[in-house]
Amino acid sequence: MIYFLTAEFESYRKVKGFQLHVCRKADPESKGKIENVVGFIKKNFSKYRVYSNIDSWNEQALSWLKRTGNGKIHNITKKRPIEVFDIENNTYDRSLSNSVLPTLKSKN
């Protein structure tokens, strides 16, 4: 598979010393974890959900995450997603947030 990186990202990748694994397009099996999360949210949160604006949607989503999405023990890992997130978040390399990722600004 051939893929192209921006010069900035390629430089960052070299400095950090990691390899990329690019998933095949339109192949949910190669993106299992992410695809499963999207499906879980569609089936368990957004289905039949009514909201009047994006703020309402976000409030409902955060409330749902606290009581359901992040609070239930995962069948395979036997851990709550919020606990795993806290561990990963504490070890996250903060330099990533300001290195190559663009800042998006609202036009509104």
C-alpha positions as CSV (number, residue, x, y, z in Angstrom):
1,M,0.0,0.0,0.0
2,I,1.3,3.4,-0.9
3,Y,0.5,6.4,1.3
4,F,1.7,9.9,1.6
5,L,2.4,11.9,4.7
6,T,2.8,15.6,5.1
7,A,6.4,16.7,5.6
8,E,5.5,17.8,9.2
9,F,4.0,14.5,10.1
10,E,6.8,12.5,8.6
11,S,9.3,14.5,10.5
12,Y,7.3,14.0,13.7
13,R,7.1,10.2,13.0
14,K,10.8,10.0,12.5
15,V,11.6,11.9,15.7
16,K,9.2,9.7,17.8
17,G,10.4,6.6,16.0
18,F,7.1,4.9,15.4
19,Q,5.8,2.9,12.4
20,L,2.4,3.4,10.8
21,H,-0.2,0.7,10.2
22,V,-2.7,2.0,7.7
23,C,-6.0,0.3,7.6
24,R,-7.6,-0.6,4.3
25,K,-10.5,1.6,3.2
26,A,-14.0,0.3,3.5
27,D,-12.8,-2.7,5.6
28,P,-14.3,-2.6,9.1
29,E,-12.4,-5.8,10.1
30,S,-9.1,-4.0,9.8
31,K,-10.4,-1.2,12.0
32,G,-12.1,-3.4,14.5
33,K,-11.8,-1.3,17.7
34,I,-12.9,2.0,16.2
35,E,-15.6,0.5,14.1
36,N,-17.0,-1.3,17.2
37,V,-17.1,1.9,19.1
38,V,-19.0,3.7,16.4
39,G,-21.5,0.8,16.2
40,F,-21.9,0.7,19.9
41,I,-22.7,4.4,20.1
42,K,-25.1,4.2,17.1
43,K,-27.0,1.3,18.6
44,N,-26.9,2.3,22.3
45,F,-26.9,6.1,22.4
46,S,-27.9,7.7,19.2
47,K,-30.7,5.4,18.1
48,Y,-34.1,7.1,18.8
49,R,-32.4,10.0,20.6
50,V,-34.1,13.3,20.1
51,Y,-32.2,16.6,20.5
52,S,-32.9,20.1,19.4
53,N,-29.3,21.4,19.0
54,I,-25.7,20.3,19.2
55,D,-25.4,21.5,22.8
56,S,-28.4,19.3,23.8
57,W,-26.8,16.4,22.0
58,N,-23.5,16.9,23.8
59,E,-25.1,17.2,27.2
60,Q,-27.0,13.9,26.6
61,A,-23.9,12.2,25.3
62,L,-21.8,13.2,28.3
63,S,-24.5,12.1,30.7
64,W,-24.8,8.8,28.9
65,L,-21.1,8.2,28.9
66,K,-20.9,8.7,32.7
67,R,-23.7,6.3,33.5
68,T,-23.3,3.7,30.6
69,G,-20.7,4.0,27.9
70,N,-17.7,4.6,30.2
71,G,-19.1,3.1,33.4
72,K,-19.8,-0.5,32.4
73,I,-17.1,-3.2,32.7
74,H,-15.9,-4.3,29.3
75,N,-16.5,-8.0,28.5
76,I,-13.0,-8.7,27.2
77,T,-10.7,-6.3,29.1
78,K,-12.7,-6.6,32.4
79,K,-12.1,-2.9,32.9
80,R,-14.2,0.2,32.8
81,P,-13.3,2.4,29.7
82,I,-13.0,5.5,31.9
83,E,-10.3,3.7,34.0
84,V,-8.3,2.8,30.9
85,F,-8.7,6.3,29.5
86,D,-7.4,7.8,32.7
87,I,-4.3,5.5,32.6
88,E,-3.6,6.3,28.9
89,N,-4.3,10.0,29.4
90,N,-1.7,10.2,32.2
91,T,0.9,8.6,29.9
92,Y,0.0,10.6,26.8
93,D,2.8,12.6,25.3
94,R,1.5,16.2,25.6
95,S,3.9,17.4,22.9
96,L,1.7,15.8,20.3
97,S,-1.1,18.3,20.8
98,N,1.0,21.2,19.7
99,S,3.3,19.6,17.2
100,V,1.7,18.8,13.9
101,L,-2.1,18.9,14.5
102,P,-3.8,22.0,13.1
103,T,-6.0,24.1,15.2
104,L,-9.5,24.3,13.7
105,K,-11.4,27.6,14.1
106,S,-15.1,28.0,13.8
107,K,-16.3,30.3,11.0
108,N,-19.4,31.2,13.0
